[in-house]
Amino acid sequence: MDIGSKIKDARIAAKLTQEQAAEVLGVSRQTISNWENGKTYPDIVSVVKMSDLYDISLDHLLKEKKETEELPVSDYVTYLDESTNAVKSRKQQSLIILAVVYLVIWAFSLIVFWFFTSGSDGMAYSLMFLWILLPVTTFVISLLIGKNGYPGRGKWILPIAFGIMYMLAEYGTFQMSNMIAFDKINMPAWGMIPAGAVMSAIGMGIGAGIRRIRGRAKERSEKN
């Protein structure tokens, strides 16, 4: 049993709701939920506080079972550090996968423009890729980032990155084509950055909202 399950069982045994535990521990209810679901791990101070609040020993919380033997963890600092690193690693891998998916679709849109689009197809390309595919991809990936809660508070910087990539998509296609045709250098369409950023922020906001709603629904089911 991982520490998240142990914390959850101890809270239920103590007949406390997530809100009540969060108030005593000085954290948000969502933080308690994340600890119990293994999405994040509590720091050492919080573990000690939970030990007192739930009337359960640190030794029990921080023992790891392997087959039929219990392995005592004398240095629970190391244990928590390893657990935290494992969660961070999984989140980083998921984020990398989403980033790769976006970059592949972004690169595909440029390849289609330069190798499969003629001058007469420009309007259709613009509609399909710049106004449908890339915005939808930005929205969906941003929604997943917000829904899964990574990479922490830093995720709200990502809309700017999505906005820049959206601007570069237009700059690497139509703007670049015009520069080649007329042998001159054009400035990027900076106004596309806010457009891409807003689309990303909306996706993240909806994702974060879904995450909170699911957390509350799960909490209500636990009470019942």
Protein Blocks (a to p, Z undefined) as FASTA:
>chain_A
ZZklmmmmmmmmnopafklmmmmnopafklmmmmmnomaccdfklmmmmmmmnopafklm
mpccehjbccddfblmlmmmmmmmmmmmmmmmmmmmmmmmmmmmmmmmmmmmmmmccfkl
mmmmmmmmmmmmmmmmmmmmmmmmmmnopghjllmmmmmmmmmmmmmmmmmmmmmmmmmm
nopacdddfklmmmmmmmmmmmmmmmmmmmmmmmmmmmmmmmZZ
